[in-house]
Amino acid sequence: MGFEPTPTRLQKTYPVILALIGSGTLLAVYIAEYIFNYEPCKLCLIQRIPYAGIAVIGWIGLKHPNWLSAGNLTAIAGFVFLAGSAIAIYHVGIEQQLWQSALECDGKLSQQISSNQLIQMLNQKPPKPCNTVDWTLFGISMATYNAFFSLIWAGITFNVAQRLWKSS
């Protein structure tokens, strides 16, 4: 007899999993930034938002299990994972130069500026361009890994939500 998670077990453990995924991912990117000095671009920072949302959803499921049905809360997490994968896919397209960023993270001036504004900008550190890749593993960037894992977790999370809805 193998381990077959029952709906009750899923209802209790999946919020823990979500909280760990969200918190653990944020911890990992902050370690990369502050310990290993990998500077994030604007899109890298935006990609953290869904993981913060996943952590919050997990903690809500743990602290207030009756606030929203477990299936609905899990489905919301699935949509957050999908949003995160969409942001990451957009970033991968910019890294691969398939399209340009709409966030002005290429380091180019997007408008005419005055000499005073130029002097102020020269005194500031320029933003990291979104099309540069600082770190890869097997030639794959962090944004690509994020897109892949977010899609996988979205599928798993929607599957769990469906199982929880069937059991209620």
Beta strands, then each sheet from edge to edge (+ up, - down):
strand 1: 136-137
strand 2: 140-141
sheet 1: 1+ 2-
end
